[in-house]
Protein backbone atom coordinates (compact mmCIF):
# COMPACT_ATOMS: atom_id res chain seq x y z
CA UNK A 1 0.00 0.00 0.00
CA UNK A 2 2.82 2.35 0.85
CA UNK A 3 4.42 1.69 -2.55
CA UNK A 4 1.19 2.61 -4.35
CA UNK A 5 0.87 5.79 -2.30
CA UNK A 6 4.50 6.62 -3.04
CA UNK A 7 4.01 5.95 -6.78
CA UNK A 8 0.89 8.14 -6.93
CA UNK A 9 2.70 10.88 -5.02
CA UNK A 10 5.64 10.66 -7.46
CA UNK A 11 3.31 10.78 -10.50
CA UNK A 12 1.51 13.85 -9.10
CA UNK A 13 4.86 15.49 -8.41
CA UNK A 14 5.98 14.87 -12.01
CA UNK A 15 2.68 16.25 -13.34
CA UNK A 16 2.91 19.35 -11.16
CA UNK A 17 6.56 19.98 -12.05
CA UNK A 18 5.80 19.51 -15.76
CA UNK A 19 2.91 21.99 -15.53
CA UNK A 20 5.19 24.53 -13.88
CA UNK A 21 7.90 24.09 -16.51
CA UNK A 22 5.41 24.30 -19.39
CA UNK A 23 3.90 27.42 -17.81
CA UNK A 24 7.32 29.04 -17.45
CA UNK A 25 8.32 28.14 -21.02
CA UNK A 26 4.92 29.35 -22.27
CA UNK A 27 5.21 32.77 -20.69
CA UNK A 28 8.80 33.11 -21.93
CA UNK A 29 7.87 32.04 -25.47
CA UNK A 30 4.85 34.35 -25.54
CA UNK A 31 6.91 37.29 -24.27
CA UNK A 32 9.72 36.69 -26.76
CA UNK A 33 7.33 36.24 -29.70
CA UNK A 34 5.44 39.44 -28.86
CA UNK A 35 8.74 41.30 -28.45
CA UNK A 36 9.94 39.94 -31.81
CA UNK A 37 6.64 40.89 -33.46
CA UNK A 38 6.76 44.47 -32.13
CA UNK A 39 10.46 44.79 -32.98
CA UNK A 40 9.80 43.45 -36.46
CA UNK A 41 6.73 45.60 -37.09
CA UNK A 42 8.09 48.96 -35.90
CA UNK A 43 11.83 48.75 -36.43
CA UNK A 44 12.96 46.05 -38.86
CA UNK A 45 9.95 46.18 -41.22
CA UNK A 46 10.59 42.62 -42.42
CA UNK A 47 7.45 40.72 -43.39
CA UNK A 48 7.28 37.63 -41.17
CA UNK A 49 3.82 36.12 -41.28
CA UNK A 50 2.39 34.36 -38.28
CA UNK A 51 4.49 35.65 -35.37
CA UNK A 52 1.44 37.28 -33.78
CA UNK A 53 -0.67 34.15 -34.36
CA UNK A 54 2.05 31.95 -32.88
CA UNK A 55 2.29 34.24 -29.83
CA UNK A 56 -1.48 33.97 -29.38
CA UNK A 57 -1.37 30.16 -29.62
CA UNK A 58 1.46 29.99 -27.09
CA UNK A 59 -0.46 32.29 -24.77
CA UNK A 60 -3.67 30.24 -24.95
CA UNK A 61 -1.79 26.97 -24.37
CA UNK A 62 0.13 28.55 -21.49
CA UNK A 63 -3.09 29.79 -19.87
CA UNK A 64 -4.70 26.33 -20.03
CA UNK A 65 -1.68 24.68 -18.41
CA UNK A 66 -1.38 27.43 -15.80
CA UNK A 67 -5.05 26.89 -14.85
CA UNK A 68 -4.14 23.35 -13.78
CA UNK A 69 -0.93 24.53 -12.09
CA UNK A 70 -2.78 27.27 -10.20
CA UNK A 71 -5.36 24.76 -9.01
CA UNK A 72 -2.57 22.59 -7.62
CA UNK A 73 -1.14 25.62 -5.80
CA UNK A 74 -4.69 26.54 -4.66
CA UNK A 75 -4.36 30.04 -6.05
CA UNK A 76 -7.26 32.05 -7.43
CA UNK A 77 -9.65 29.23 -6.57
CA UNK A 78 -11.24 30.69 -3.48
CA UNK A 79 -12.08 34.09 -2.10
CA UNK A 80 -9.64 34.43 0.77
CA UNK A 81 -11.16 37.56 2.28
CA UNK A 82 -14.53 35.89 2.86
CA UNK A 83 -12.88 32.76 4.20
CA UNK A 84 -10.76 34.75 6.64
CA UNK A 85 -13.75 36.71 7.94
CA UNK A 86 -16.07 33.74 8.36
CA UNK A 87 -13.59 31.22 9.71
CA UNK A 88 -11.38 33.33 11.96
CA UNK A 89 -10.49 31.22 15.03
CA UNK A 90 -13.06 28.56 14.05
CA UNK A 91 -11.08 25.53 12.84
CA UNK A 92 -14.16 23.34 12.25
CA UNK A 93 -15.88 26.04 10.19
CA UNK A 94 -12.64 26.64 8.27
CA UNK A 95 -12.32 22.93 7.50
CA UNK A 96 -15.97 22.70 6.39
CA UNK A 97 -15.51 25.81 4.23
CA UNK A 98 -12.45 24.33 2.46
CA UNK A 99 -14.26 21.06 1.81
CA UNK A 100 -17.35 22.93 0.57
CA UNK A 101 -15.31 25.02 -1.89
CA UNK A 102 -13.38 22.11 -3.33
CA UNK A 103 -16.54 19.99 -3.67
CA UNK A 104 -18.28 22.94 -5.36
CA UNK A 105 -15.35 23.29 -7.76
CA UNK A 106 -15.51 19.55 -8.56
CA UNK A 107 -19.27 19.77 -9.21
CA UNK A 108 -18.79 22.74 -11.56
CA UNK A 109 -15.97 20.89 -13.30
CA UNK A 110 -18.27 17.87 -13.77
CA UNK A 111 -20.60 20.15 -15.75
CA UNK A 112 -17.76 21.58 -17.83
CA UNK A 113 -15.93 18.34 -18.65
CA UNK A 114 -18.59 16.74 -20.89
CA UNK A 115 -18.87 19.92 -22.96
CA UNK A 116 -15.09 20.23 -23.20
CA UNK A 117 -14.95 16.58 -24.25
CA UNK A 118 -17.48 17.19 -27.05
CA UNK A 119 -15.49 20.28 -28.03
CA UNK A 120 -12.33 18.19 -28.20
CA UNK A 121 -13.98 15.43 -30.27
CA UNK A 122 -15.27 18.02 -32.73
CA UNK A 123 -11.76 19.46 -33.01
CA UNK A 124 -10.35 16.02 -33.76
CA UNK A 125 -13.05 15.18 -36.29
CA UNK A 126 -13.06 18.59 -38.04
CA UNK A 127 -9.61 20.19 -37.83
CA UNK A 128 -9.42 23.96 -38.30
CA UNK A 129 -6.44 25.45 -40.03
CA UNK A 130 -4.95 28.91 -39.61
CA UNK A 131 -5.80 31.82 -41.86
CA UNK A 132 -2.28 33.18 -42.23
CA UNK A 133 -0.42 29.90 -41.98
CA UNK A 134 -2.70 27.57 -43.89
CA UNK A 135 -0.97 24.32 -42.86
CA UNK A 136 -1.12 25.09 -39.11
CA UNK A 137 -3.81 23.04 -37.36
CA UNK A 138 -5.45 25.16 -34.63
CA UNK A 139 -7.54 22.29 -33.25
CA UNK A 140 -4.87 21.34 -30.74
CA UNK A 141 -6.02 24.31 -28.64
CA UNK A 142 -9.44 22.69 -28.17
CA UNK A 143 -7.79 19.40 -27.27
CA UNK A 144 -5.52 21.17 -24.78
CA UNK A 145 -8.56 22.77 -23.14
CA UNK A 146 -10.03 19.37 -22.29
CA UNK A 147 -6.67 17.97 -21.10
CA UNK A 148 -6.13 21.01 -18.87
CA UNK A 149 -9.58 20.53 -17.30
CA UNK A 150 -8.74 16.88 -16.62
CA UNK A 151 -5.60 17.95 -14.79
CA UNK A 152 -7.59 20.57 -12.86
CA UNK A 153 -9.92 17.73 -11.84
CA UNK A 154 -7.03 15.54 -10.71
CA UNK A 155 -5.67 18.35 -8.56
CA UNK A 156 -9.09 19.11 -7.09
CA UNK A 157 -9.59 15.46 -6.10
CA UNK A 158 -6.20 15.42 -4.35
CA UNK A 159 -7.04 18.69 -2.56
CA UNK A 160 -10.50 17.36 -1.60
CA UNK A 161 -8.98 14.20 -0.16
CA UNK A 162 -6.56 16.25 1.93
CA UNK A 163 -9.24 18.69 3.10
CA UNK A 164 -11.67 15.92 4.05
CA UNK A 165 -8.94 14.20 6.09
CA UNK A 166 -8.22 17.53 7.79
CA UNK A 167 -11.94 18.05 8.51
CA UNK A 168 -12.19 14.61 10.10
CA UNK A 169 -9.08 15.30 12.17
CA UNK A 170 -10.44 18.66 13.38
CA UNK A 171 -13.85 17.20 14.27
CA UNK A 172 -12.22 14.26 16.08
CA UNK A 173 -9.91 16.58 18.03
CA UNK A 174 -12.85 18.81 18.95
CA UNK A 175 -15.01 15.88 20.15
CA UNK A 176 -12.08 14.46 22.17
CA UNK A 177 -11.51 17.89 23.70
CA UNK A 178 -15.17 18.13 24.72
CA UNK A 179 -15.16 14.57 26.13
CA UNK A 180 -12.10 15.21 28.30
N, C-alpha and C positions, 0 to 999 in steps of 0.2 A: 504494500500500500504506500509505503514511504517513497519507493522508487517511482510509482505513478505520479504521486504528488510532486516529486522533484522534477520529473520529466515535463509535467504540465507547467510548472513554474518556469522551467528553462525555456519552453516553447513560447510562453507569454513574454518572457524577457527578450527573446529574439525578435518577436513581433513588435514589441514596444520600441526596442532599439532601432529596428528597421524603419518604423514609422518616423522616429525622430531624425534619422539620417536622411530619409527621403524628403521630409519637410525642410530640413536645412538645405539640401541640394536644390529643392524646388524654389525656395526663396532666393537663393543665390543665382540660379539660372534665370529666374524671372527678372531679377534686378539687373543682371548683366545684359540680357536681351533688350530690356527697355532702354538701358543706357546706350547700347549699340544702335538701337533704332533712332533714338533722339540725336545721337552723335552723327549718324549717317544722314538723317533728314535735314538737319540744320547746319552741318559743317562740311561733311564730305560730299554730299549730293550725289552719291552713287546709288543707282537703283538696285536694291536688294529686296526682292519680293518675299513676303511671308515672315519677316522678323517680328512684326507686331502680332500676327496670328500665332506664331510659335510662342511668344511671350504670354499671350492669353491662354493658350493650351497648358503651358507649364503652370501658370497661376491657378487655373481651375483644378488641375491634378493635385497641386500642392495643397489647395484648400480642402479637398476631399480627404487627403491623407492626414492633414493637420486636425480635421474634425475628430478622427479616431484617436490621434495622439492626445488631443486636448481632453477627450473623454477619459482616457487612461489617467491623465494628470488631475482629473476632476476640476478643470478650469472652465469657466463660462457655462457650467451646467446648472448651477443653482444660484439663487439670489442670496448672497451672503448676508446682506444687511438685515433682511427679514429673519433669516435663521438666527442671527446673533441676538436680535431683539426678543424673539419668541422663546429661544432656548437658553438664555443666559442663566447659568447656575441650575439648570434642570437637565441632568444627564439622560434621564429616561425620555423626556420630550425631545431632546436633541437626537437621540438614537432613533426614535420613531420618525422624526422629521427626515433624517437621512434615508431611512428605509422607504418612506413614502415617496420621496423625490426620485430615488433610483427605480422604484417599481413603476412610477408614473412615466419616467423616461422609457422604460422597457415597453410599456403598453403603447405609448406613442410610436415607438420604433416598430412594433408589431403591425401597426396600421401603415407605416411607410414602406416597410420591406416588400410586401407583395406588389405594390405599385412600382417600386424601384426594380423589382425582378422583371415585371412585364416590360418596363422601359428598357432594361438590358437585353431582353430577348428580342425586342423590336430592333434594337441597334445591331444585334448580331445578324438578324434575318435581312434587314434592309440597311446596309451600310450607307453612311452619308459622307461624301467627299468634300474637301475644301473648295472654296471659290477661287482663291488665288493660287493655291497649290493643288491642282486637280487630282493628283495621285494620293494626297494625304487623307487617310480615313479618320474622320472625326468621331466615329462611333465609340472609340475606346473611352471617351469621356463618360458616356452613359454606362459603360461597363464598370468603370472605376467608381462611379457613384454608388452602385449596388455593393461592390466589394468594400468600399469605405463604410457603408452602413452595417455590413456584416461585422466588420472589426469594431465598430462602435457598440454593437450588440454584445460581442464577446467581452469587451471591457466593462460594459454595464452589468453583465452577469457576474463577473468577478467582483466588482464593487458591491453588488447586491449581496453576494455570499458573505463578504467581509462585514458589511453593515448589519446583516441579520445576526451573524455570530456576535457582534458587538452589542446589539440590542438584547440578545439573550443573556449575555454576560452582565449587562447593566441591570436587567430585571432580576436576575438571580442574586446579584450582590445586594440589591435594594431589599429583596424579600428576606435574605439572610440577616441583613442589618436590622430589619424590623423584628425578626424572630428572636434576636439576641437580647 
